[in-house]
Amino acid sequence: MKLISDLHIHSRYSRACSKDLSIKTLEKYAKIKGVNILGTSDFAHPEWIKELKSELTEDETGVLKTSSGFPFILSNELSLMYTDLGKGRKVHNVILAPNFDVVDQITDELKKRGRIDYDGRPIFKIPCPEFVEMLHSISKDIEVIPAHIWTPHFGMFGSSSGFDSLKDAFQEKTKSIHAIETGLSSDPAMNWRIKELDKISLLSFSDSHSYWPWRLGRESTIFDFKNIKDAIEPKDQNEAITKLTYKDILKAIRIRKGLHGTVEVDPGYGKYHVDGHRNCNISMEPSETLKHKGICPKCNKPLTIGVLYRVEQLADKDRPENYKPNPRKQENVKDFKTLIPLSDILSAILGRAVATKTVTEEYYRIIKDTNEYHILLTASKKELLKRTNGNDKITNAILKNREGKLKVTPGYDGMYGQLVLT
């Protein structure tokens, strides 16, 4: 049974997030996207947890369900900002929890160390090793996943975050870290160049701040639980989900039993792929950044150093760009697909903004009676032509997208990359 998951999202109680986010809207748009299981997000927030407890049913599986049976896993992103060895450290981590009782214990511990009511992603002055120790003293079934590890400001390997290795960040607790989130601006192939990550599962999630299908599920992790015998046809999905457990998710993450692979956007689509300075409309590849010594040629201020530069900095010397690992020797090598969201493709073709009525109407016409992931991953050319009323341009763009052949002008310094259709 293959399940498409997005376990890193946010609620309306997180900063810069849609105020219309709710369990109902998340379930609705997950189904539209084709995502089979979501993280709850923000479980430590006092108002959001009330909503979670009132709208989700808990049982012995550790997988919470809505009244219609849609599954959620308890999750929260937390920000750690502290000083270590005289340097400022800034790391975001996603945590997964097995039940409401454990969540209540986590929340009680966090309350001893700061406020939890001002943001769904609160900040604490807790060093990474101490953070893991605190959580695992509550339950060994809590999973800690360093989030979007390459982004400049709050990713573990980010240019401004303070760490150059997993061991630097988590010290004696490194063995308790089983997975990392690659983030929008990197993909598994970029992470394969780091030997330290060879035994670390590479996960992808959307970090969505809204429920719109061009955000929710834009990156995802696919689980394949062969021990769950039910078919994955839509009519059997709810029955299959009832047999899924939180332990299944943990096994997939920790020992890759059931981890099939990921769906990625083109890394250039992310906000921090290359270096740049958005105020000056300047973007650079790493080689050009080196020539300018990391300084913006327009304003003479430091450039925001992007993911591509950092990967080059930290990659092992015997793993150059386009390094191809041996799947038998490198444990984190899994299949991944590179896809741009359908709404972005339609926006580029139709020449309208992604949230406009023109794009939205075309989107819903194409996915009618199915979901976006079906359109992006499996629909035949014949079906696509029928759904697009014979529109070759849209059909061919979807097929090129599936083959990873669409071009993107890379994002930088907080600006998303732009799809370029030729």
C-alpha positions in Angstrom: 0.0 0.0 0.0 1.6 3.3 -1.1 0.8 6.4 0.8 1.7 9.9 -0.1 2.5 11.9 3.1 3.0 15.5 4.0 4.0 15.6 7.7 5.5 19.1 7.9 2.8 21.8 7.5 1.4 24.6 9.7 -1.8 25.7 11.3 -3.4 29.1 11.3 -1.6 29.8 14.7 1.8 29.9 13.0 3.1 33.2 11.8 2.6 34.2 8.1 0.0 31.4 7.6 -3.5 31.3 6.2 -6.1 32.2 8.7 -8.5 29.7 7.1 -6.4 26.7 7.9 -8.4 24.1 9.8 -8.6 20.3 9.9 -11.5 20.4 7.5 -9.8 22.5 4.9 -6.6 20.5 5.3 -8.5 17.3 4.7 -10.4 18.7 1.7 -7.3 20.0 -0.1 -5.1 17.0 0.7 -7.7 14.9 -1.1 -7.7 17.4 -4.0 -3.9 17.2 -4.1 -3.8 13.4 -3.7 -2.0 13.4 -0.4 -3.1 10.4 1.7 -1.8 11.4 5.2 -1.0 14.7 6.9 0.9 15.9 9.9 -1.3 17.9 12.3 1.3 20.6 12.8 1.6 22.9 15.8 0.3 20.5 18.4 2.0 22.5 21.3 -0.2 25.5 20.6 -3.0 25.7 23.3 -5.7 26.6 20.9 -4.8 24.3 18.0 -4.5 21.3 20.3 -8.1 21.9 21.5 -9.2 21.7 17.9 -7.1 18.6 17.2 -8.6 16.8 20.2 -12.2 17.8 19.3 -11.9 16.9 15.6 -9.6 13.9 15.5 -10.2 10.5 17.0 -7.4 8.6 18.7 -7.0 4.9 18.9 -4.3 2.3 19.7 -2.7 2.7 16.2 -1.3 6.2 16.9 -2.8 7.4 13.7 -5.6 10.0 14.3 -8.6 10.1 12.1 -11.3 12.7 11.1 -14.9 11.7 11.1 -14.6 10.5 7.5 -11.5 8.5 8.3 -8.7 10.8 6.9 -5.5 10.1 8.8 -3.2 12.6 10.6 0.0 12.1 12.5 0.8 14.4 15.5 3.5 16.8 14.5 5.1 20.2 15.3 8.0 22.3 14.0 10.0 23.9 16.8 12.7 26.6 16.5 15.8 26.2 18.6 17.9 29.4 19.0 20.9 29.3 21.4 24.6 29.9 21.8 27.2 27.0 21.6 31.0 27.4 21.7 30.5 31.2 21.4 28.4 31.0 18.2 24.8 31.6 17.6 22.8 28.5 16.5 19.5 28.5 14.8 17.9 25.1 14.0 14.3 24.1 13.1 13.2 20.6 13.9 10.0 18.7 13.1 8.9 16.3 15.8 6.4 13.5 15.5 4.5 12.0 18.5 2.5 8.8 19.0 -0.5 10.1 20.9 -2.1 12.9 22.8 -0.8 11.8 26.1 2.8 12.2 24.9 2.0 15.5 23.3 0.6 16.8 26.6 3.9 15.8 28.3 6.0 17.5 25.6 3.9 20.6 26.0 4.4 20.6 29.8 8.1 20.4 29.4 8.2 23.2 26.9 6.1 25.4 29.2 9.0 25.1 31.7 11.3 26.6 29.2 9.3 29.4 27.6 5.9 30.4 26.1 4.0 28.3 23.6 0.9 30.5 23.1 2.3 33.2 20.8 3.2 31.1 17.7 2.5 27.6 16.4 6.3 27.3 15.8 7.6 28.7 19.1 11.3 29.5 19.9 13.3 27.9 22.7 16.9 28.3 23.9 17.5 24.6 24.0 20.6 23.1 22.5 19.9 20.3 20.0 21.3 17.4 22.1 19.4 18.6 25.2 16.3 18.9 23.1 16.5 15.2 22.0 17.3 14.1 25.5 14.2 16.0 26.9 11.9 14.4 24.3 13.2 10.9 24.6 12.9 11.0 28.4 9.2 11.3 27.7 9.0 8.7 25.0 11.5 6.9 22.7 8.7 6.9 20.0 9.1 10.7 19.5 10.9 11.3 16.3 13.1 14.4 15.8 13.7 15.4 12.2 16.0 18.4 11.4 13.8 20.6 9.1 14.8 22.0 5.6 18.4 21.4 6.6 20.0 23.6 3.9 18.0 26.8 4.1 20.3 29.8 5.2 18.6 31.1 8.3 17.2 28.1 10.2 18.4 25.0 8.5 21.0 22.8 10.3 23.5 23.2 7.4 22.3 26.7 6.4 24.9 29.4 5.9 23.7 31.4 8.9 22.7 28.5 11.2 26.0 27.6 12.7 26.7 23.9 11.9 28.7 22.1 9.3 27.8 18.5 10.3 25.1 16.5 11.9 27.5 15.5 14.7 28.3 19.2 15.4 24.6 19.9 15.9 23.5 16.8 17.9 26.8 15.6 19.4 26.2 12.5 21.6 22.6 12.3 20.4 23.5 12.0 16.7 22.5 8.3 16.7 19.0 9.4 17.7 18.6 11.3 14.4 17.3 8.9 11.8 16.1 11.3 9.1 16.4 14.8 7.7 14.1 17.0 5.6 15.9 18.0 2.4 13.8 21.2 1.9 12.5 22.8 -1.3 15.9 24.1 -2.4 17.7 20.7 -2.4 16.9 17.2 -3.6 18.2 13.7 -2.6 20.9 13.8 -5.2 22.5 16.9 -3.6 22.4 15.2 -0.2 23.9 12.0 -1.5 27.2 14.0 -1.8 27.5 14.1 2.0 28.9 10.9 3.4 27.7 11.7 6.9 24.1 11.4 5.6 24.6 7.9 4.0 22.6 6.2 6.8 20.1 9.0 7.3 16.7 8.8 5.6 16.0 11.7 3.2 12.4 13.0 3.6 10.6 15.7 1.8 7.5 17.6 3.0 5.9 20.9 1.9 6.3 23.1 5.0 3.1 24.6 3.7 1.7 27.8 5.2 -1.7 27.4 3.5 -4.0 24.7 2.2 -3.8 25.6 -1.5 -2.7 22.7 -3.7 0.3 24.6 -5.1 1.6 24.7 -1.5 0.2 21.7 0.4 1.9 18.5 -0.8 4.2 20.2 -3.2 6.9 18.0 -1.7 6.0 14.7 -0.1 7.4 11.4 1.2 5.9 8.1 -0.2 5.6 5.1 2.1 5.0 1.6 0.7 3.7 -0.7 3.4 3.7 -4.1 1.8 2.7 -5.7 5.1 -0.7 -3.9 4.8 -2.5 -6.1 2.2 -5.3 -3.8 1.2 -5.4 -2.5 -2.4 -4.7 1.2 -2.8 -7.6 1.8 -5.1 -9.7 4.8 -3.8 -12.6 2.6 -2.8 -10.3 0.6 -0.5 -8.2 3.5 0.9 -10.1 4.1 4.1 -10.1 0.4 4.9 -6.3 0.2 4.3 -5.7 3.3 6.5 -7.4 1.7 9.5 -4.5 -0.8 9.5 -1.8 1.8 9.4 0.1 2.5 12.6 2.4 5.1 13.9 4.9 2.3 14.4 4.8 1.7 10.6 5.7 5.3 10.0 8.6 5.0 12.6 10.0 1.9 11.0 9.9 3.5 7.6 11.8 6.6 8.9 14.2 4.8 11.2 15.2 1.6 9.3 13.6 2.5 5.9 11.3 -0.5 6.1 8.4 0.9 4.0 10.2 4.1 2.8 9.6 4.2 -0.9 10.9 7.6 -1.9 10.0 11.2 -2.3 8.4 13.8 -4.5 10.5 16.9 -5.0 10.1 20.2 -6.7 13.0 21.3 -8.9 15.5 22.6 -6.3 15.7 25.8 -8.3 12.0 26.3 -7.4 13.0 26.9 -3.8 13.5 30.3 -2.2 17.2 29.8 -1.5 18.7 27.6 -4.2 21.4 30.1 -5.4 23.0 33.1 -3.7 21.7 36.6 -4.0 20.3 39.8 -2.7 16.7 40.4 -3.5 16.7 44.1 -2.7 19.2 44.6 -5.5 17.7 42.0 -7.9 21.0 40.1 -7.8 21.4 36.3 -8.1 24.6 34.3 -8.5 25.8 30.8 -9.0 28.5 29.7 -6.4 31.4 30.3 -8.7 30.3 33.9 -9.3 29.8 34.4 -5.6 33.3 33.4 -4.9 34.6 35.9 -7.5 32.7 38.6 -5.6 33.8 37.3 -2.2 30.2 36.9 -1.1 29.5 40.7 -1.5 26.6 42.2 -3.5 28.2 44.2 -6.3 25.4 46.8 -6.1 25.1 47.7 -2.4 28.3 46.1 -1.1 26.4 44.2 1.6 26.8 40.4 2.1 24.8 38.2 -0.2 22.5 35.6 1.2 24.4 32.3 0.6 22.1 29.7 -0.9 21.8 25.9 -0.7 23.8 25.2 -3.8 26.9 27.0 -2.4 26.6 25.2 0.9 26.3 21.8 -0.7 29.5 22.5 -2.6 31.2 23.7 0.6 30.2 20.6 2.6 30.3 17.9 0.0 33.0 15.2 0.3 35.8 15.7 -2.2 35.2 12.3 -3.8 31.6 13.1 -4.4 31.5 15.8 -7.1 28.4 17.3 -8.7 26.3 14.5 -10.4 27.8 11.9 -8.1 25.9 8.6 -8.6 25.8 6.4 -5.5 25.6 2.6 -5.4 22.2 1.8 -3.9 23.5 -1.4 -2.4 26.2 0.5 -0.4 24.4 3.8 0.3 21.4 3.2 2.5 19.6 6.5 1.8 19.3 6.0 -1.9 15.6 5.9 -2.8 13.5 6.8 -5.8 12.5 10.4 -6.2 10.4 12.3 -8.7 10.8 15.9 -9.6 7.6 17.8 -10.2 6.4 21.4 -10.4 2.8 21.9 -9.0 0.1 21.8 -11.7 -1.1 25.3 -10.7 2.3 26.7 -11.5 2.4 25.1 -14.9 -1.1 26.4 -15.7 -0.1 29.9 -14.5 2.9 30.0 -16.8 1.0 28.7 -19.8 -2.1 30.9 -19.3 -0.1 34.0 -18.3 -2.2 34.5 -15.1 -1.2 34.5 -11.5 -1.5 31.1 -9.7 -4.5 32.2 -7.5 -6.6 33.8 -10.3 -10.0 32.5 -11.4 -8.6 31.6 -14.9 -6.0 29.3 -13.5 -8.2 27.9 -10.7 -11.0 27.0 -13.1 -8.7 25.2 -15.5 -7.1 23.4 -12.6 -10.4 22.0 -11.3 -11.5 21.1 -14.8 -8.4 19.0 -15.3 -8.5 17.2 -12.0 -12.2 16.6 -12.0 -13.1 13.2 -10.5 -9.4 12.5 -9.6 -6.6 14.3 -7.9 -3.5 16.3 -8.9 -0.9 13.6 -8.2 -2.8 11.3 -10.6 -2.5 14.0 -13.3 1.2 14.7 -12.6 2.3 11.1 -12.1 0.2 8.5 -13.9 -2.5 9.9 -16.3 -1.8 8.8 -19.9 -1.4 11.3 -22.7 -4.8 10.3 -24.1 -6.4 11.0 -20.7 -4.6 14.3 -20.4 -5.7 15.5 -23.9 -9.3 14.7 -22.9 -9.0 16.5 -19.6 -7.4 19.6 -21.3 -9.9 19.6 -24.2 -7.1 18.7 -26.6 -4.7 21.4 -25.4 -1.3 20.2 -26.6 0.6 22.8 -24.7 -0.8 21.9 -21.3 -0.6 18.2 -22.0 3.0 18.3 -23.2 4.0 20.5 -20.3 2.6 17.9 -17.8 4.4 15.1 -19.6 7.7 17.1 -19.6 7.2 17.8 -15.9 6.9 14.1 -15.2 10.2 13.5 -17.0 11.9 16.4 -15.1 12.4 18.4 -18.3 10.9 21.7 -17.3 13.3 24.6 -16.7 13.3 26.8 -13.7 15.1 30.1 -13.1 16.4 29.5 -9.6 15.2 31.2 -6.5 17.4 33.2 -4.2 17.2 35.3 -1.0 13.6 34.4 -0.2 12.3 34.6 -3.8 10.7 31.5 -5.3 12.2 30.2 -8.6 10.2 30.8 -11.8 9.1 28.2 -14.3 10.3 28.9 -17.8 8.3 27.4 -20.7 10.0 27.2 -24.1 
